Amino acid sequence: MMDAFSNLAMGFSAAGSWQNMGFALIGCMLGTLIGVLPGIGPIPTIAMLLPLTFGLDPLSSLIMLAGIYYGAQYGGSTTSILVNMPGEASSVVTCIDGYQMARQGRAGAALAVAALGSFFAGCVGTVFIAAFGPPLSDFAQQFNSPDYFSLMTLGLLMAVVMAQGSIVNAIGMVLVGLLFGLVGTDVNSGVARYTFGVSELWDGVDFLPMVIGMFGIVEIIRNLEEPELDRTSIKTRFRDLWPSLSDFKEAWKPVVRGTALGSILGILPGGGAVLASFASYTMEKKIADDQSRFGRGAIEGVAGPESANNAAAQTSFIPLLTLGLPSNPIMALMMGAMVIQGMQPGSAVMTSRPDLFWGMVASMWIGNLMLVIINLPMVGLWVKLLSVPYRMLYPAILLFCVIGVYGLNSNWVMMAMTTVFAIFGYVLVRVGCEPAPMILGFLLGPLMEENLRRSLVLSRGDPLIFIQRPISATLLALCVLLIVVTVLPSIRKSREVAFAGGS
């Protein structure tokens, strides 16, 4: 217990510096902004801002990027409730009942319940990180190369199952990502692989051109294809932002249930805020005494999903910081930021840089408090930003993309790679393939290859080493079980219904 308090004290000391408080505020403000503005999600935003983290302290950069992620969950609820327009994918469900509450004159109650539920869930999610992070990190110390290979196999498999659309497409995307991860010089033989004679590819495909091309630029193109939507908002006043006693009574149980569900789904590889919000809404509707209220302004339909998506946003950091396994595309970008800073995500973070781990934990409490202060009193400002047409925003977004890539290496190859990945990403979107599994495959591919080779060297080429170690055998058994469960007709149908509801 004393160790936990001393670690938290160290974390608050690191996160509470003026510099890190400033970066937390910047991240929360940017996160709220991109959550409010449709067409600018956290993935392209974090991808665009990765170059800015090069010159920052590792803790400062991670605090800012984390603030963008969970800040977007807050901001998305504002426009979902007032304008019926989700600025972020995880806020789609909030539109269903949140906008109906606003039309009934209960916009203030909906906004307050969403903000307070998000704050509670964020704090509980951070407690999960503080409580389960150290034990998981200690457990990860027992992992050897076969165990890490099996863990990453399970992670990629769960990412495939949780990906939207066809499972076959998701598997194809993971394999493409693994192939891109093999480009470059083989560290064992020194042979250049798949470089096609381009010397700039000897060190492999750069992470930044890939994510900026496939997420940043493709997102711009997709939004320019869509017609400008009507953004007529419902007015609300700050003094109206307080729920009634009956609202509190109806909302507190969904908040607790959503927090628990989101905390669990955030930890699972392939999970995250989007899945948690839809799962929470489905659960609240199924257990409700009167299901007909949903879709007509049920406060449970706001409280549950908003709590779930924020809890999941927080706990998705657990597998990254303890096992080195990104659980969703956002965490893959956070992993990329850590690698850029020269850190290898995983259990070593807690032992070699405890100030970074506990500083991140403390910053999440600080950031959640900042978000409540930012979101509720400034509702009017955020809604006014919706009057800015997207055609006036995209040139600045595109400029950030170009500057970020060019500043990485200042050569034409980086720009060419970005262009190629932008075209490739757009083609994937048009044919119905989700690019997120490819990013996970790209990041985990080299690590999987390294651990596979090391395992086979230790066993002198005997593949049975993967089932002789208890941890590895258990993880591989979970992989087989997951495959068997996924192909069951009832499970497959439930998955298709869930993602149909989220599209």
SEKE-578605 format. One record per residue (C-alpha): residue in one letter; x, y, z. Coordinates in steps of 0.001 Angstrom, whole numbers, m for minus. Layout:
<sites>
  res       xx       yy       zz
    A        X        Y        Z
...
</sites>
This chain:
<sites>
  res       xx       yy       zz
    M        0        0        0
    M     2820     2386      924
    D     4510     1604    m2381
    A     1336     2578    m4248
    F     1128     5919    m2409
    S     4817     6659    m2974
    N     4502     5772    m6662
    L     1437     7994    m7056
    A     3253    10804    m5238
    M     6122    10424    m7713
    G     3619    10435   m10591
    F     1858    13597    m9417
    S     5228    15240    m8892
    A     6173    14473   m12508
    A     2784    15252   m14075
    G     2172    18292   m11874
    S     5044    20353   m13281
    W     3967    23500   m15120
    Q     5309    22094   m18366
    N     3386    18831   m18173
    M      228    20548   m16883
    G      448    22784   m19941
    F      758    19838   m22327
    A    m2144    18087   m20584
    L    m4263    21203   m21120
    I    m3198    21418   m24778
    G    m4056    17749   m25311
    C    m7457    18091   m23604
    M    m8303    21232   m25597
    L    m7276    19621   m28891
    G    m9122    16432   m27993
    T   m12304    18342   m27215
    L   m11926    20328   m30435
    I   m11561    17287   m32661
    G   m14372    15574   m30772
    V   m16625    18538   m31533
    L   m15691    19028   m35184
    P   m17013    16253   m37458
    G   m14452    14876   m39884
    I   m11405    15238   m37604
    G   m10948    12139   m35477
    P    m8293    11299   m32867
    I    m6428     8887   m35158
    P    m5554    11403   m37933
    T    m4955    14128   m35331
    I    m2468    12063   m33332
    A     m847    10933   m36595
    M     m417    14565   m37661
    L      991    15643   m34295
    L     3538    12831   m33955
    P     6328    14935   m35567
    L     5797    17621   m32918
    T     6743    15141   m30205
    F    10288    14641   m31529
    G    11719    17514   m29517
    L     9574    16995   m26421
    D    10291    15101   m23228
    P     8797    11565   m23553
    L     6392    12100   m20647
    S     5213    15463   m21986
    S     4545    14062   m25447
    L     2623    11046   m24126
    I      563    13220   m21763
    M     m441    15451   m24665
    L    m1305    12563   m27011
    A    m3263    10767   m24274
    G    m5198    13969   m23565
    I    m6185    14142   m27234
    Y    m7513    10588   m27113
    Y    m9717    10749   m24037
    G   m10551    14422   m24674
    A   m12159    13422   m27974
    Q   m14546    11157   m26076
    Y   m15768    14169   m24064
    G   m16071    16567   m27005
    G   m17971    14126   m29189
    S   m20885    14032   m26741
    T   m21503    17801   m26972
    T   m22351    17865   m30673
    S   m24093    14487   m30487
    I   m26544    15922   m27945
    L   m26972    19459   m29291
    V   m26624    18964   m33049
    N   m27276    15229   m33571
    M   m23846    15049   m35154
    P   m21170    12813   m33578
    G   m17747    14377   m33901
    E   m16145    11057   m32922
    A   m17107     7463   m33742
    S   m17639     6419   m30124
    S   m20270     9176   m29730
    V   m22548     7826   m32468
    V   m24709     6025   m29904
    T   m25083     9195   m27822
    C   m26992    10821   m30690
    I   m29859     8338   m30387
    D   m31179     9482   m27008
    G   m29045    12554   m26311
    Y   m30502    14579   m29189
    Q   m34022    13514   m28300
    M   m33436    14749   m24724
    A   m32241    18077   m26156
    R   m35361    18394   m28306
    Q   m37457    17853   m25171
    G   m35694    20758   m23443
    R   m33373    18532   m21390
    A   m30113    19337   m23197
    G   m28505    20608   m19986
    A   m29263    17380   m18126
    A   m27929    15272   m21008
    L   m24695    17286   m21229
    A   m24129    17217   m17472
    V   m24815    13489   m17164
    A   m22456    12798   m20096
    A   m19693    14959   m18572
    L   m20056    13720   m14988
    G   m20389    10096   m16115
    S   m17295    10492   m18275
    F   m15384    12047   m15374
    F   m16342     9207   m13022
    A   m15488     6566   m15626
    G   m12183     8218   m16461
    C   m11173     8322   m12801
    V   m12161     4676   m12262
    G   m10317     3665   m15449
    T    m7221     5392   m14121
    V    m7587     3474   m10829
    F    m7651      290   m12937
    I    m4324     1288   m14494
    A    m2788     2056   m11101
    A    m4138    m1181    m9580
    F    m3524    m3677   m12387
    G     m499    m2102   m14039
    P     2150    m3229   m11505
    P      890    m6858   m11180
    L      669    m7208   m14968
    S     4131    m5720   m15330
    D     5509    m8200   m12768
    F     3756   m11032   m14617
    A     5239    m9839   m17912
    Q     8718   m10172   m16392
    Q     8216   m13945   m16624
    F     7678   m13778   m20401
    N    10297   m15209   m22730
    S    10473   m15010   m26520
    P     7919   m17828   m27171
    D     5464   m16172   m24769
    Y     5775   m12784   m26459
    F     5258   m14343   m29883
    S     2107   m16126   m28700
    L      836   m12962   m26967
    M     1232   m10907   m30143
    T     m472   m13640   m32164
    L    m3427   m13484   m29763
    G    m3458    m9687   m29969
    L    m3573    m9667   m33768
    L    m6231   m12364   m33787
    M    m8443   m10382   m31412
    A    m7889    m7261   m33509
    V    m9163    m9214   m36519
    V   m12262   m10431   m34658
    M   m13057    m6944   m33318
    A   m12460    m5170   m36650
    Q   m15482    m3874   m38507
    G   m16474    m5544   m41765
    S   m15398    m8889   m43137
    I   m13065   m11056   m41070
    V   m11363   m12156   m44307
    N   m10629    m8508   m45148
    A    m9261    m7917   m41649
    I    m6963   m10947   m41919
    G    m5753    m9656   m45289
    M    m5010    m6244   m43759
    V    m3010    m7792   m40907
    L     m961    m9833   m43407
    V     m300    m6724   m45529
    G      864    m4920   m42393
    L     3169    m7819   m41505
    L     4672    m7683   m45010
    F     5312    m3931   m44753
    G     6992    m4589   m41412
    L     9472    m6944   m43132
    V    10746    m4231   m45500
    G    14339    m3204   m44757
    T    17632    m4809   m43799
    D    17470    m8193   m42095
    V    19298    m7730   m38776
    N    20589   m11322   m38834
    S    21805   m11745   m42405
    G    22281    m8100   m43405
    V    20285    m8707   m46603
    A    18001    m5927   m47838
    R    14414    m7244   m48163
    Y    11748    m5788   m50449
    T    13597    m2484   m50873
    F    13556    m2563   m54724
    G    16931     m873   m54784
    V    15767     2238   m52895
    S    18423     3001   m50304
    E    15981     5027   m48184
    L    14077     1786   m47505
    W    17080      m19   m46026
    D    15922     1038   m42540
    G    12361      m72   m43320
    V     9103     1740   m44024
    D     8695     4772   m41801
    F     5727     4741   m39464
    L     4871     8433   m39901
    P     4289     8535   m43694
    M     2131     5419   m43390
    V     m217     6729   m40693
    I     m415    10288   m42033
    G    m1138     9020   m45546
    M    m3625     6317   m44579
    F    m5440     8219   m41841
    G    m4791    11956   m42152
    I    m4990    12496   m45921
    V    m7554     9757   m46550
    E    m9793    11299   m43876
    I    m9614    14642   m45712
    I   m10613    13029   m49010
    R   m13492    11116   m47428
    N   m14903    14234   m45798
    L   m14630    16275   m48990
    E   m16710    13604   m50724
    E   m19526    14075   m48227
    P   m21949    17013   m48629
    E   m21971    19691   m45919
    L   m24521    18705   m43274
    D   m27075    20960   m41611
    R   m25686    22025   m38240
    T   m28698    23607   m36596
    S   m28067    23397   m32885
    I   m30300    23492   m29826
    K   m29498    26315   m27431
    T   m28670    25640   m23799
    R   m27460    27838   m20949
    F   m24769    27142   m18385
    R   m27193    27561   m15463
    D   m29341    24780   m16971
    L   m26451    22300   m16785
    W   m27542    20488   m13659
    P   m29606    17297   m13714
    S   m32626    16877   m11482
    L   m32707    14386    m8621
    S   m34734    11968   m10755
    D   m32114    12254   m13522
    F   m29404    11297   m11044
    K   m31444     8325    m9827
    E   m31943     7070   m13400
    A   m28355     7693   m14476
    W   m26099     6450   m11685
    K   m26603     2722   m12259
    P   m25966     2952   m16055
    V   m22844     5012   m15272
    V   m21505     2299   m12960
    R   m22409     m497   m15406
    G   m20920     1402   m18354
    T   m17742     2115   m16400
    A   m17292    m1565   m15491
    L   m18012    m2768   m19037
    G   m15770     m155   m20662
    S   m12915     m857   m18244
    I   m12937    m4529   m19253
    L   m13378    m3997   m23001
    G   m10631    m1366   m23064
    I    m8068    m3881   m21801
    L    m8895    m6519   m24421
    P    m6846    m6396   m27640
    G    m9090    m5134   m30430
    G   m11430    m3423   m27985
    G   m11703      276   m27288
    A   m14054     3199   m26881
    V   m16215     2531   m29945
    L   m16945    m1089   m29065
    A   m17546     m181   m25406
    S   m20124     2517   m26195
    F   m22172      247   m28481
    A   m21961    m2673   m26039
    S   m23120     m459   m23165
    Y   m26102      879   m25113
    T   m27116    m2662   m26097
    M   m26835    m3832   m22480
    E   m28859     m894   m21089
    K   m31604    m1448   m23631
    K   m31800    m5189   m22919
    I   m32074    m4847   m19136
    A   m34483    m1883   m19203
    D   m38028    m2439   m17938
    D   m39435     m359   m20790
    Q   m37284     m724   m23926
    S   m39598     1576   m25901
    R   m38114     4593   m24048
    F   m34816     4117   m25856
    G   m34591     6287   m28933
    R   m37034     8754   m27382
    G   m34791    10429   m24828
    A   m33826     7777   m22252
    I   m31119     9195   m20015
    E   m29658     5681   m19615
    G   m28839     5769   m23347
    V   m26524     8728   m22675
    A   m25101     7851   m19256
    G   m24071     4258   m20048
    P   m22293     4693   m23414
    E   m20542     7941   m22400
    S   m19172     6281   m19267
    A   m18184     3149   m21175
    N   m16234     4926   m23912
    N   m14221     7006   m21431
    A   m13435     4040   m19193
    A   m12279     2066   m22242
    A   m10162     4981   m23441
    Q    m8283     4938   m20128
    T    m7842     1196   m19604
    S    m6657      617   m23191
    F    m3305     1983   m21955
    I    m2848    m1039   m19643
    P    m1731    m3662   m22225
    L      483    m1090   m23973
    L     2333       78   m20863
    T     2634    m3360   m19221
    L     2839    m5918   m22052
    G     3901    m3745   m24994
    L      745    m4772   m26875
    P    m1367    m2040   m28534
    S    m5041    m2892   m28051
    N    m6428     m600   m30775
    P    m5244     1777   m33543
    I    m4893     4726   m31143
    M    m2640     2665   m28894
    A     m670     1635   m31985
    L       26     5329   m32604
    M      977     5782   m28940
    M     3337     2825   m29317
    G     4819     4505   m32388
    A     5340     7693   m30363
    M     7174     5722   m27669
    V     9382     4010   m30241
    I    10166     7403   m31815
    Q    11260     8547   m28351
    G    13587     5551   m28110
    M    11475     3579   m25614
    Q    10259       13   m25995
    P     6713     m310   m24601
    G     6207    m3100   m22112
    S     7173    m4145   m18616
    A    10557    m2439   m18925
    V     8805      942   m18857
    M     7765      475   m15235
    T    11201     m653   m14099
    S    13420     1664   m16159
    R    11111     4705   m16279
    P     8700     4505   m13322
    D     8303     8291   m13458
    L     6875     7927   m16971
    F     4362     5218   m16060
    W     3138     6856   m12853
    G     3323    10302   m14425
    M      935     9068   m17123
    V    m1420     7680   m14472
    A    m1426    10933   m12504
    S    m1886    13023   m15661
    M    m5088    11154   m16468
    W    m6684    12254   m13193
    I    m5550    15814   m13870
    G    m6748    15632   m17488
    N   m10200    14319   m16544
    L   m10696    17213   m14143
    M    m9563    19655   m16831
    L   m12050    18162   m19294
    V   m15035    18723   m17008
    I   m13985    22362   m16577
    I   m13351    22765   m20318
    N   m16514    21098   m21562
    L   m19411    22325   m19425
    P   m18790    26094   m19104
    M   m17602    26362   m22737
    V   m20506    24523   m24381
    G   m21525    27613   m26334
    L   m18043    28112   m27772
    W   m17708    24511   m28929
    V   m21083    24612   m30664
    K   m20213    27885   m32434
    L   m17157    26190   m33943
    L   m19554    23998   m35919
    S   m20355    27002   m38104
    V   m16877    26724   m39682
    P   m17300    24872   m43025
    Y   m15051    21870   m43557
    R   m13827    23308   m46876
    M   m12117    26031   m44814
    L   m10576    23567   m42358
    Y    m9037    20972   m44659
    P    m6245    23175   m46174
    A    m4819    23711   m42670
    I    m5140    19997   m41864
    L    m3409    19054   m45124
    L     m647    21585   m44419
    F      m13    19983   m41013
    C      229    16573   m42692
    V     2770    17761   m45266
    I     4895    19697   m42758
    G     4916    16728   m40381
    V     6212    14305   m43010
    Y     8689    16701   m44611
    G    10079    17674   m41215
    L    10845    13998   m40510
    N    13641    13647   m43050
    S    13322    16487   m45588
    N    13574    14249   m48652
    W    11308    13339   m51532
    V    11071     9660   m50588
    M     9081    10470   m47413
    M     6650    12590   m49438
    A     6372     9876   m52091
    M     5681     7231   m49434
    T     2974     9422   m47907
    T     1346     9872   m51329
    V     1489     6134   m52050
    F      m26     5255   m48673
    A    m2729     7915   m49122
    I    m3720     6386   m52478
    F    m3516     2873   m51051
    G    m5579     3851   m48014
    Y    m8243     5474   m50157
    V    m8490     2348   m52303
    L    m8881      240   m49154
    V   m11710     2465   m47938
    R   m13481     2282   m51280
    V   m13356    m1519   m51353
    G   m14565    m1798   m47750
    C   m11307    m2736   m45976
    E   m10502    m1172   m42620
    P    m6835      m17   m42490
    A    m6509     m195   m38671
    P    m5551    m3929   m38505
    M    m2797    m3211   m41019
    I    m1205     m667   m38655
    L    m1252    m3190   m35806
    G      310    m5815   m38091
    F     2973    m3342   m39214
    L     4007    m2463   m35652
    L     3863    m5974   m34239
    G     5323    m7732   m37313
    P     9019    m6978   m36646
    L     8598    m7840   m32949
    M     6875   m11118   m33830
    E     9645   m12020   m36280
    E    12346   m11186   m33730
    N    10725   m13307   m31010
    L     9979   m16153   m33435
    R    13615   m16317   m34556
    R    14935   m16043   m31024
    S    12628   m18844   m29889
    L    13716   m21151   m32688
    V    17378   m20403   m31979
    L    16864   m21317   m28318
    S    15094   m24555   m29254
    R    17491   m25339   m32156
    G    14649   m25200   m34648
    D    12112   m27189   m32640
    P     8650   m25490   m32921
    L     7403   m27454   m29905
    I     8975   m24779   m27711
    F     5765   m22753   m28202
    I     3644   m25402   m26497
    Q     6217   m26581   m23969
    R     6174   m23272   m22077
    P     2974   m22964   m19976
    I     2376   m19252   m20708
    S     2866   m19661   m24441
    A      745   m22807   m24571
    T    m2086   m21068   m22692
    L    m2021   m18088   m25057
    L    m2025   m20338   m28124
    A    m4926   m22325   m26645
    L    m6818   m19034   m26285
    C    m6057   m18328   m29955
    V    m7552   m21669   m31004
    L   m10567   m21136   m28725
    L   m11137   m17677   m30175
    I   m11049   m19046   m33726
    V   m13508   m21817   m32852
    V   m15893   m19420   m31082
    T   m15724   m16896   m33923
    V   m16755   m19395   m36606
    L   m19849   m20465   m34649
    P   m22937   m19252   m36552
    S   m24562   m17581   m33524
    I   m21395   m15661   m32602
    R   m20776   m14643   m36207
    K   m24347   m13355   m36528
    S   m24084   m11380   m33274
    R   m20852    m9790   m34480
    E   m22432    m8743   m37771
    V   m25470    m7260   m35977
    A   m23242    m5334   m33546
    F   m21158    m3741   m36278
    A   m24199    m3095   m38427
    G   m25538    m1030   m35557
    G   m22298      878   m35347
    S   m22019     1785   m38998
</sites>
